Every structure is written in C-alpha cells, then in structure tokens.
Amino acid sequence: MSTTMSAGSTRSPRDEHHDPAPSDPAAPRGAAAPHPAAARSAGPRSAAPDPAEPDPAPSHPDLAGAVDQPLQVLAVDGTRRPEAQLDPCLRDVDEAQLAALFLDMSVIRALDDEAVALQRQGELGLWPPLRGQEAAQIGLARALPERDFFFTSYRENGVAWCRGVEPAEMLSVWRGTTLSGWDPFARRMATPQVIIGAQTHHAVGYAMAMAARGQEDIAIACFGDGAMSQGDVSEAMVFAASFRAPVLFFCQNNHYAISEPVALQSTVPLSHRPLGFGIPSLRVDGNDVLAVRAATRLAAERIRSGAGPMFLEAVTYRLGPHTTSDDPTRYRDETELERWRERDPILRLDRHLERLGAPVAQLRTEADERGREAADALRDAVAALPVPAPEALFEHVLTSEHPGLARQREQLTALEASLAPAGSAS
Amino acid sequence: MSDFLLPDLGEGLTEATIVAWHVAVGDEVTRNQALAEVETAKALVELPSPRAGRISALHAAEGETLGVGAPLVGFAEADAADAEADAGPGAAPAEAASPEPEQEQEQEQEQEAASAAGAGEARLERQQVLVGYGPVLPGTGRPRRRARTFPTTPYERPASATGDGPTPRAMPPVRRRARDLGIDLDAVHGSGPGGRILRADVEAHAHGGGTAGRRDTGARGSRHVPVTGLRKQTARAMTESAFTAPHASVHVTIDVTDTLELLDRDGRAEHRTSFLAAVCRAILPAAARTPAANARYDAETGRIEVFDEVRLGIAVATERGLLVATLPRAGGTPTAATPSGATAPGTAQGPALTAAIAETAARAREGALSPEELTGSTLTVTNVGVFGVHGGTPILNPGQSTILALGALRTQPWEHRGGIALRTVVTLTLSFDHRVLDGAEASAFLMDIAETLADPATLLVR
C-alpha cells in the first residue's frame, strides 16, 4: 500500500507527545493521515489492501499513531523496518533470539496441528486451533518474565506452552478428564476461561491485589475481538482504569468471533475503545512476532512503572476453524484466506532470517524435529491420561469435607453400583 | 486387523458421510495422513489417520453415511509402525488394492441397505442436536423432544439407611414446598415411583398431619368430597367457560359518595333503592349503547348472537352453591315464571328493582327458582362486595359475553375537587369474552356504567 505524507504524518512521536490536542477520534476510517512509521518506511509494502494496516486516524497523545496503524517492524516480505517506538525494545534481539522465536512458533503450530488431528481421530472432544496466531502468542509470552500472571481464553495454548504446561496438562480438559489442566500458581497461568471475556475480571482483580501488596507483578488478560463486545470486558477496563491496576489487556483480533466478522462488531478499530476508558492503547501487527514482543515489553514497562493498565490489540488472523466443530468455509472465502496465508507469521520470520543470512534450512529441520517430538509427546500423553472416577467430581468443590457433598458422593456411588448389572447386560 | 472407528467430529454428532477416500486398500499411510474427506452436519473435514500402517479395509463407500462409532478403516496388524518414516501413499503395490475394496464396498452397501430396511424406523428416529447449531428440524414443524430410555435398574435406597441416611427422594420443587410448609420429608410417605415423594404426598401430609400418604390409608391426610349437583354443574360451567371463551378484564374504581346520598335520600324502607339495583339500572342503557356486551359467541355457527333484550342475572351464593338468578324482565313485562308482584310494569325503577332483586335472591336460596329463571339471563352481575373484598375477576357465565363484578363499598381517602377527602368508592370489574368484544368496547361499556353510577344525572342527558 503506497502512502502519502501529510502535515501531521511527518511529526515524530516525541513531538506528538507534547501535543496537547490529540487528533479527532471521530475521523472517518482511512481519511486521516497515515502513521508516521509509514512515511518513514524503507521497505516495500504489501501490494494487496491490508485489513490489518489501514485506518490511520487518532491516537493516544502518549503513544503516537499506533492506536490505528498497526505497529510493524517486520514487513510481509521479511524486511526489517525502523519503528521509533518499538526499536528501543528490540535492541537485544540477535540471531539466536530470532531462531528461538522461530522454533517456538513452529513447535506450537506442530502441537496445535497434532491436537486437531487427535480431535479428528476421536481422542479429544474439541480443540480450538491457534494456527495463524503464533506470533501474537509467542511474542507476548516471551516478552514477559515468569512472575507475571496470565489470565487467558481457551485459544492461548501457545502461551501455555511457553509457561511450561505439560502436554497432558494441555489436553486433559479437552479430553474431558479434568476441569483444570494445571496448577495455575505453578504455571503462573490461570485455568483458561471458556466464558468469553470473564477472565478480564480475574486479571484486573489479581492486578489490584498485586498493587495492594506492593508487588511489581503484572497481570495479563488475553482475549479475542469477540470478547470486546462483552460487558465483562468493559467492566474490567473501568475497574482497571479507576484503580490504575497493573494489568495488560491483550486482545488478539483474529477477525472473527466464530463467524461474526470484527467489522460487524466494531465500526472503529478495537484499539480505539480503551481510550474511552482512559486506558492507553497500541495497535500492533499480530503476525509480526518482533512487533508483538516489543510492544508487550513497552506496555509491561509502562504498567510496571505504576502508570496503570494498558491495552494492546494484536491484529492477526485465525487460519483454521474457530474450533474443530466449526466450518469456516461457511463464512469466509478462499481469497481472504490466501491473503492471510501470505502474511503467515512463521513464514514472515523465516523470510527475515533468510534476509539476514541465517542458516534457515538448518533451522527449519530443527523446527520440524522439535515439532514432531512435541506432537509425539502430545499423542503419548493422550493415551496415558487417566480416566477419573465419577467421584472425582466432588474433589475440588470445597477445600474441606462437607456433609452435603459427602452425602451426594455416597449417593453417586450407590447409583453406580445399582447401574452396574444393567450396564454389563446391555 | 484393527479398525479405526468413526469418531464424533464435533460435539454431539451422530453420523458422517464419506465424501471421498484419499487412500485405498493396501496403501501404506503415515500418522495423520488424510484418509478421507467426510461431511458432518457441521462441516466438511479431513480425517487424519490415527496411526501409521497398511490399510486393509475401507468399511464404507463414497457417499455412504456411517454412524459414529462404526468401523471406518481397517489397518493390517503387520509391523506397520516401522514403516511410518518412509512409506507414503501409493507405496504399496497397486494391483493388490483394486479388486478387494470394491467387493467389500458392495458387501457393505448391501449390509447397510439391509440394516437400513430392517431398522428403518430406528434410523429415522435418530436426531442430532449440535452445539451452537440447534436441533435439526425434520422439514417443517417445531423441534421435537423424544423421551430417551436407558437400560437401568432403579436406584433403591439402602434398607439400612433409615436414620441419618440419604435424604428422602423428592424433586427440588417438592422439597421447596415441604420446606415452605415446615414439613420434614423424612416423615412423609412417598407414593411415587421408587418411593419418591410427590407434591401430593407433601400436601396430603400438610393437611392430614399424618405420617402416611393418602394412597395407603385412603383419607387420613384429606377428605374426599363427592362432586355432585350444583357443585358439579358449576364446575362444568366454569371449566367450559374458562377454556372456551378467552377472558379479559377491565377495572375501574369510582367515587359513588354522591350517588349513595341520593339513594338514601328517601328514608322509607320500601322506597329505598339498593346500590346493586342502581348498578343494574345503569347497565341497561349502557348495554343498549354497546350491544356486544349483551351477546354470545356461537362457536358452532361461527356467529355472534346479539340479544334484543337485556336479561340480568344476579349471582347468588346459596348453601347448595352458586346460582345465577335471572331478574324479572327489566322492561317490565312479567313472565309466567316469575309470579312475584315485584314484576309489575316499571320494575326497572329503583325501589321496585331493589325489591325484585331481594325477592329473587331469597327464592334462589330457597331453591325455588324456575328453570327459566336459572338459565334465562344474558348478562350477569356478581356482587362479590358483600363478602368484603374490593373486587374480583369473574369467569363468564357460559353463553354470555360479559359479567360485571361489584366490589365492596369502601370509604377511603380519594381525590375530590382538587383535594383529598374521605369518599365512598367502589371497584367495578368487567370480564368479557374477547371473541365478542375488544378492550375498547368493553372499556366503553364499563365506563358507561361507571359514569352513570358516579353521576346518575347523566341518565337524563344521554
């Protein structure tokens, strides 16, 4: 997309920082000046109209331009472009780090593919694939220290993997053998929420507690574009802003709330909404792992400094179905999909590594091997998952024994005993 | 040989149709290699192979629909796992593959056809309810709910568990009812299946105070009263009315202080006009202005019968039960069945009408009404106010389109000439057959009556 410069677009973010009057938030989409980064952009830009990259308009005065224009440091063709806000957070990135990110993304894709296959083979009841969102999840999870606490939706299995969640822990909920796959405190990641947006409350509450205790940990609420239409998320942002809670709202805009396109849910970029709550916001290319990583660091530093909550919108795309029960061909077409395959986050880093002259072929082989190992471990874990006794239902309801529950457990046991003969007869 | 069974591909699916096979018998496949494309009620998906190995059987033909759990693909038991790394599709000799699957497919199709014919109804009964998609609707019509049965033996409460064993079995609403009534379920005998306590058991316990349900002891918890005579007739009439005529009601509360003063102005008992008589008097011109209020809906002919004449019926509570007594003709023509002197011409006048009502009611209590007097009314007034209540919503007397309920005359603070004064007010409720009248007509009729009662002088100017 070619861009033209306008008066506002040449100002640096630093200048805008001192500009007391932010531009008109009601400016029509695409009508205002492009982001400064676009004007400075060295590399060629994607020729196709890019839904992830239009809509230049207003911004938080503190965070120039990025509310609209997704910040990007890796172009689709893999070229590295300067980005004034993010570059300071990327100074430590060397080839080894890039390779690690490449491996991370490759491995979680392999894990994800294997889980989809396991569902198709009848081993899992359901699985929500993350294919296409690897950069958003890896960029996020790898930017934060272990002590920060994640409150996620059900699709953040890439985040879970970064947090050391074991294959068996990752699959047990989807196989229906447990209600919570892992110890949230051990992994610093709460049990993923299936209720859309509910985890944002948990994150804000946790963050408020951290602030009250004087701890520097921050909480991260991960949710999708669909959750932005939920009342819970709005309420959570109200509380976060009012109490200056150290929480990062991380929205993976994968363009669809199941079948509902994001444009139907929001007539403005999602990153505009937090501004109304008084929460600064950044829009970042969610298929650019470096941009996500840098933006997360920027946000986390800011939050940790006591500046209150912050919102990141990672503009990405779900290449697979919403879940294994979904048929995306019913609501989107192949041309759209093809456009986004071209923006594949792993492919982009691959191209970047290639441009840097890194040993890509070797990396690809290693990625395949590690991916296969992880997939094998996942498959082996499924077979080994114990089937819990029905009485296990009662185990994690209350911390102590309760007469009512004890009675119900006895009744269940008696019921099972009475069912046994009929069951064996049929 | 081991079979790969067709899995539930999406939260509650019961079947899938084979759209295309990507492998043939004899093929060596790797794990997760696509075996087939199948279509479910939700989506078209590729089925990845659960293992590496050699395909020994395809259990369905393309286009065939298989139930979840049915064998889909057979794998040869050879050391297949070792072949995973290098064996791809087409690695196996092609000639071994071709004849066998066709035979198998034919057999399978025959079997399928046979089983479909044999269990045809059972197959039609099957219904998929998809998470997020709702039930599959067979053509038109609404979703059907089918009782599901499982081969189970009922749970019996262990004999030993008497004292502090499990709580007696009862549905939550029944438990709630028992709690509200302050009844300990342990003391209630359950007459339901498997000794379950039913609501009736709780009610019986509450009324009888006994420890056993009525089924066992007959009448300890309650009393059975045979429904006969008038009670039976009332029950039938009310049921018929309530379930054939769509009822609706309108209410109005009016200040009748001035009217009552007017009625009491002449102190002589024989000239006194009762309020009920005044109401009856007010109905007559109102019914003339709203003819639909004095009519009936004839379902058999699909017509509304509008009566020429208003025959007022007065609901009378008697020892035997409720009666609707027809007043002497309002127009003043006595009928053969009403020998009373009160039926002289001019009965519509206040004092005479008062006397006629009193006399009719008295004869109703004595059981002395003629059949014509019991059935001849076209519009009923029920004076529930005599019981002290402010009003009520009456059920129509069958064959009539309106019924007016008269509440108690009560003195209460009321708006009067821009201030608040103690006034005597009364609530009038008109129930009407919505097949005959709409709210507008019913309201007009009621307000007509109300205005006359609030200000009798309107009779002169209308």
Interface residues (C-beta under 8 A of the other chain):
Chain A: D113 E114 A117 Q119 R120 Q121 G122 E123 G125 L126 I258 P321 T324 S325 D326 D327 T329 R407 E410 Q411 A414 L415 S418 L419 P421 A422 G423 A425 S426
Chain B: F4 L5 L6 P7 D8 L9 G10 E11 N32 K42 A43 L44 V45 E46 L47 P48 S49 P50 L130 V131 G132 P151 T152 T153 P154 Y155 E156 P158 P166 T167
